């Protein structure tokens, strides 16, 4: 299918200054250039939350392995409606929001799925990884709690559930526990290896053999500090047309998202392009490739 990809779709939220900013926005790349973007739907939200806290953040888009279905998961959180980060972390929602679609235009009814354990304070920045080895999907996110097995102390750990159909889910398990808060983990597979980018004290880049591989090898301990003051919300995706990978990092409170690029994913060596034009004020989201048909349909409906 990669030969048919004509561009990229960027799903994101914008902030928490208004209720609309904590909803799902779409932008389409200008052709196969992931450094130039066109905001869709006139810069208005494409999906809005009518459940839970009434806001959604950190939208993550995934395509099924068959290529014919899309899943979108997001954080159930509205700082605009429910101010206070301490509340959000310690007594926020344990659920994530889900939608699915066959064409990126028509979306199912919103679903609210409780995934985090009862003593967790939140379920932040969920993402999806298709695990070919087990032929299921791993849905993973960050939760804060102090009674997870094998650990002590109240800080963010990455957790996950397994599912084959996004209806039935396994019990939540700890995915990453580093003894300090880690969140915003995102993964990409390449040549039998899983490359993982996670926000801890800084953004770290690691590599492992499988999703559940216990020991990931460190590649870079502070990816963002070569280019920016601080960063969170990493987004990783491969070029549609060449052996390049793009890593978008949010320099929150400063310049917002900044793109980085490499031609060797295993090297940990990144470069910052001189020229780029991202959508207006995107916050944590995801980027997926789209076919020519999907691209034209998105332009026709939302352009």
KOLNULUM-402647 format. One record per residue: residue in one letter; x, y, z of N, C-alpha, C, O in turn. Coordinates in steps of 0.2 Angstrom, whole numbers, plus 5000, padded with zeros to 4 digits. Layout:
<rs>
AXYZXYZXYZXYZ/...
</rs>
This chain:
<rs>
X500449945000500050005000500450065000500250124998/X501050065002501550125003501650154996501650214996/X501650114991501750144984501150194982501150234978/X500550184986499950224984499850284989499350324988/X500250294994500150344998500350414995500850424991/X499850464996499950524992500050584997500050644995/X500050565004500150625008500050595015500050535017/X499950645020499850625027499250665030499150715029/X498950625035498450665039498750665046498950625049/X498650735049498850745056498250765060497850805058/X498150725065497650735070497950765076498450735079/X497650815079497850845085497350885089496850895086/X497550915095497050965098497451025098498051025096/X497251085101497551145101497751175107498251215107/X497451155113497651185119497051185124496651135123/X496951235129496451235133496151305135495951315141/X496251345130496051415132495251425130494951465133/X495051375126494251375125494051305125494451255124/X493451285125493151225125493351185118493451125118/X493351225113493451205106494151175105494351135101/X494651205109495351185108495451115110495951085108/X495051095115495151025117494650975113494250945116/X494750975107494350935102494850905097495450925097/X494650875092495050835087495050885081494550895078/X495650905079495750935072496150895068496550855069/X496050905061496350875056496750925051496550985050/X497350905049497650945044497950895039498150835041/X498050915033498250875027498950895025498950965023/X499450855024500050885021499950905014499450885010/X500350945011500350965004500750915000501350915000/X500350864997500650814994501050774999500850765005/X501550744997501950705001502550735005503050715006/X502350805006502850845010502650855017502150895018/X502850815022502650825029502850885033502750885039/X503150925029503350995032502951055030503051105033/X502451035026501951085024501251065025501151005022/X500851105028500151075030499651125028499651185028/X499051095027498451125026497951105031497751045032/X497651155035497151145040496451125036496251155032/X496151075039495551055036494951075040495051105046/X494351075037493751095040493751175042493451195047/X494151215039494151285040494451295047494351345050/X494951255049495251265056494751245062494951265067/X494251215060493751195066493851125067494051085063/X493551105073493651035075493250985070492751005068/X493550925069493150875065492750825070492250805068/X493050815075492750775080492650805087493150835089/X492150805090492050835097491750785102491450735100/X491950795108491750745113491050765117490950825119/X490650725117490050735121489950685127489450685130/X490550655129490550615134491050635139491450675138/X491050605145491550615150491650685152491150715154/X492250705152492450775154492250825148492250885149/X492050805142491850855137492350875133492250925129/X492950855134493550875130493950815128494050765132/X494350815123494750765121495450795119495450845115/X495950765121496650785120497050725117496850665118/X497650735114498150685112497850635107497950575108/X497450655102497150605098497650565094498150585091/X497550495094497950455090497650415085497150375087/X497850415079497550385073497950325071498550325071/X497550265070497950205068497550175062496850175062/X497850145058497550105052497550025054498050005057/X497049995052497049915053497549885049497749915044/X497849825051498349795047498149775040498549775035/X497449765039497149755032497149825028497049815022/X497149875032497149945028496449975027496450025024/X495949935029495249955027494849985033494250005032/X495150005039494850025044495250075048495850065049/X495050125052495450175056495150175063494550165064/X495550185067495350185074495650255077496250275075/X495350285081495550345084495450345092494850335094/X495950355096495850355103496150415106496550455102/X495850445111496050505114495950505121495650465124/X496350555125496250565132495650605133495450645130/X495250575138494650605141494850655146494950645152/X494950725144495150775148494950845146495050855140/X494750885150494550955148494850995154494551005159/X495451025153495651075158495251145157495251175162/X494951155152494551215151493951215155493751255159/X493651155155493051145159493151125166492751145171/X493651095168493851075174494551095176495051045176/X494651155178495351175179495751145184495451115189/X496451135184496851105189497151045187496850995186/X497851045186498150995184498250935189498250875188/X498250955196498250915201497650865201497750805202/X497050895200496450855200496550805194496350745194/X496750835188496750795182497250735183497050675180/X497750745187498250685187498050635193498150575192/X497750665198497650615204496850595204496750535207/X496450625201495750605202495350615195494750635195/X495750615190495450625183495050565180494950515184/X494950565174494650505171495050445170495650455168/X494850385171495150325170494950295163495150235161/X494650335159494350305153494750345147494950395148/X494750315141494950345135494350345130493850305131/X494350395126493850395121494050365114494650365112/X493550335111493650295105493150315099492550325101/X493450315093493050315087493350265082493850255082/X492950245077493150205071492850235065492250255065/X493150215059492950245053493250195047493750165048/X492850195042493150155036493350205031493650175026/X493350265032493550315026493850375029493950425025/X493850385035494150455038493650505038493750565040/X493050495035492550545034491950535039491750575043/X491650475038491150455042491350415048491750365048/X491250435054491450405061490950375065490350405065/X491050325068490650295073490450345078490750395079/X489950325082489750355088490350355093490750305093/X490450405097490950405102490850355107490350345109/X491450315109491350275115491850295120492350315119/X491650275126492050295132492250225136491750195138/X492850215136493050145138493550155144494050185143/X493350125150493750125156494350075155494250015154/X494950095155495550055154495950055160496349995161/X496050105164496550115169496250075175495650075176/X496650055180496450025186496050075191496150135190/X495750045196495350085200495750135204495450185206/X496350125205496750165210497150215205497550255208/X497050215199497450265194497150335194496450335195/X497550385194497250445194497050475187496750525186/X497250445182497150465175497350415170497550365171/X497150425163497350385158497550425152497050445148/X498150445151498350495147498650475141499050425141/X498550515135498950505129498950435126499450405125/X498350405125498350335123498550325116498450375112/X498850275114499050255108498950185106498850145110/X499050165100498850095097499450065094499750105090/X499650005095500149975091499849905089499649865094/X499949885083499749815081500349775082500849775079/X500149725086500649675088500549615083500149565085/X500949605078500949555073501049485076500749435074/X501549485081501749425084501149385088501049325088/X500749425091500149405095499449415091498949395093/X499549445085498949465081498349495085497849485085/X498649545089498149595092498449665093498949675091/X497949705095498149775096498349785104498049765108/X498849825105499049845111498849925112499049965108/X498449935116498250005118498650025124498549995129/X499050075124499450095129499450175131499250215127/X499550185137499350255140499750265146500150215149/X499750325149500050345155499550345161499050385160/X499750315167499250325173499750345179500250315179/X499450385183499850395190499450355195498850355196/X499850315199499550275205500150255209500750265207/X500050235215500650215219500550135221500950115226/X500150095218500050025221500149975215499949925215/X500449995209500549955204501049895206501449905210/X500949835204501349775206502049795204502249815199/X502549775209503249785208503549855208504149865207/X503149905210503349965211503150005217502649975220/X503450055218503250095224503350175222503750185218/X502950215225502950285224502450305219502250265214/X502150365219501650395215501950435209502150485210/X501950405204502150435198501850405191501550345192/X501950435186501650405180502050345177502650345177/X501650295176501950235173501550225166500950245166/X501850195161501550175155501150105156501450065159/X500550105154500150045155499850025148499850065144/X499549965148499249945142498749885143498749855148/X498349885138497849825137497949795130498149825126/X497749735130497649705123496949695121496549685125/X496849695114496249685111496249665104496749685101/X495749625102495749605095495249645091495249645085/X494749675095494149705092493949775094493449805092/X494349795099494149865102493449865106493149915107/X493249795107492649795111492849755118492649775123/X493149695117493449665123494149675124494549675120/X494349695131495049715132495249675138494849655142/X495949655138496249625144496249665150496049725149/X496449645155496549685161497149725160497649705156/X497249785163497749825162498449805165498449775171/X498949815162499649785164500149845164500049895160/X500649845168501149895168501549885162501849825161/X501749935158502149925152502849955153503349925152/X502850015156503550045158503550075165503050115166/X503950055169504050085176504850095177505150045178/X504950155176505650175177505850205184506450235185/X505450205188505550235195505450305195505550345200/X505250335190505050405189504550415184504450365180/X504150475183503650485178503850475171504350505169/X503550435167503650425160502950425157502450405160/X502850465151502250465148502350485141502950495139/X501850495137501850505130502250465126502650485121/X502350395127502650345123502350335117501750335116/X502750335111502550315105503050275101503650275103/X502750225097503150175094503150175086502650195083/X503650145083503650135076504150075075504650065078/X503850025071504249965069504649975063504450005058/X505249945063505649945057506149895057506549885061/X506149845052506549795051506649745057507149735059/X506049735060506049685065506149715072506249675077/X506249785072506449815079505849865080505549895076/X505749875087505249925089505649985092506049985096/X505550045089505950105091505350145095504850155093/X505550165101505150195106505350255108505950265110/X504950305108505150375110504650395116504050385116/X504950415122504550425128504750485131505350505132/X504250525134504450585138504550555145504050535149/X505150565148505350555155505650625158505250675157/X506150625160506550685162506650725156506650785156/X506850685150506850715144506550665139506350615141/X506550675133506350625128506850575126507350595124/X506750515128507250465126507050425120506450415119/X507550395117507450355111507750285113508350285114/X507350235112507550165114507450115108507050135103/X507650055108507550005103507449935107507849925111/X506949905105506849835107506649785102506549805096/X506549725104506449665099505649655098505449635093/X505249675103504549675103504249715107504549755111/X503549725107503149775111503349755119503449805122/X503349695120503349675128504049655130504249635135/X504549675125505249655127505449695133505349755133/X505749655138505849685144506449735144506349785148/X506949725140507449775140507549805134507749775129/X507349865134507549915128508149945128508349965134/X508549945123509249975123509150055122508750075117/X509550095126509550165125509950185119510450165118/X509650225115509950255109510150335110510650355109/X509650365113509750435115509350455121508750435121/X509750485126509350505132509050575132508650585137/X509150615128508850685128508850705121509150755119/X508350675117508350695110508250765109508550805104/X507750795112507550865111508050915113508050975110/X508450905118508850955120509450985115509751035116/X509550945110509950965104509651025100509951055096/X508951035101508651075096508151125100507951175097/X507951115106507451155110507551155117507951115120/X507251195121507251205128506951145131507251125136/X506451125129506051065132505651035127505451065122/X505350975128504950945124504450895127504650865132/X503950875123503450825125503050805119503150835114/X502650755120502150735114502550715108502350735103/X503050675108503350655102502850615097502450575099/X502950635091502550595085503150565080503550605078/X503050505079503550475075503250445069502750405069/X503450455063503150425057503750425051504150455051/X503650375046504050365041503850405035503250415034/X504350425031504150455024503850405020503950345020/X503350435016503050395011503450385005503350335001/X504050425004504350414997505150404998505450394993/X505350405004506150385004506250365011505850365016/X506850345012507050315018507250365023507850385025/X506750405026506750455031506250445036505750415034/X506350465042505850465047505850535050506350575051/X505250555052505050615055504850615062504450565064/X505150655066504950655073504750725075505150775075/X504150735077503850795079503850805086503650755090/X504150855089504150865096503850935098504050985095/X503450935103503150995105503551025111503651005116/X503851085109504251125113503651175117503651235115/X503351145121502751175124502951235128503451235132/X502551285128502651355131503151395127503251455129/X503451365122503851405117503651405110503151445108/X503951365106503851375099503351325096503151325091/X503051275101502651225099502951165095503551155096/X502651135091502951075088503451095083503451145079/X504051055083504651065079504751005076504850945079/X504850995069505050935066505750925066506150965065/X505950855067506550835066506550775061506050745060/X507150765058507150715052507850675053508350705055/X507750605051508350565051508350515045507750505043/X508850495042508950445037509150375040509250325036/X509250375047509550315050509150315057509450345062/X508650275057508250275063508650245069508450265075/X509050205068509450175073510050215076510350205081/X510150275073510750315074510650355080511150375084/X510050385081509950435086510150505084510150545088/X510350505078510550575075510050605071509750575066/X509750665073509250705070509450765068509950795070/X509150795063509250855060508550895060508050875059/X508650965061508051005061508051045054508451075052/X507451035050507451065044507451145044507151175049/X507651175039507751245039507051275039506851325042/X506651245034505951275032505451225034505451165032/X504851245037504351205038503751255040503851305042/X503151225038502551265040501951215043501651185039/X501951215049501451165052500751205053500751265052/X500251165055499651195056499651245062500151245066/X499151285063499051335068499051295075498551265077/X499551305079499551285086499351215088498951205092/X499651165084499451095085499851075092500351095094/X499451035096499651005102499650925101499450905095/X499850895106499950815105499450785101498850785102/X499750745096499250715091499650655088500050625091/X499450645081499750585077499750605070499350645068/X500150565066500150575059500150505056500550465058/X499750495051499650435047499750445040499550505037/X499950405036499950405028499250395026498950355028/X499150425020498450415017498550405010499050435006/X498150365007498150354999497850404995497650454998/X497950404989497750454984496950464985496750524985/X496650414985495850414986495650444993495250484993/X496050424998495850455005496050525005495650575008/X496550545002496850615002496350664998496150715001/X496050634992495650674988494950684992494650734991/X494750624995494150624999494150675005493650715006/X494650675008494750725014494750795011494450845014/X495050805006495050875003494350895001494150955002/X494050854998493350864995492850885001492450925000/X492950845006492450855011492650905016492250945018/X493250915018493550955023493951015021494051065024/X494151015014494651065012494351135011494751175009/
</rs>
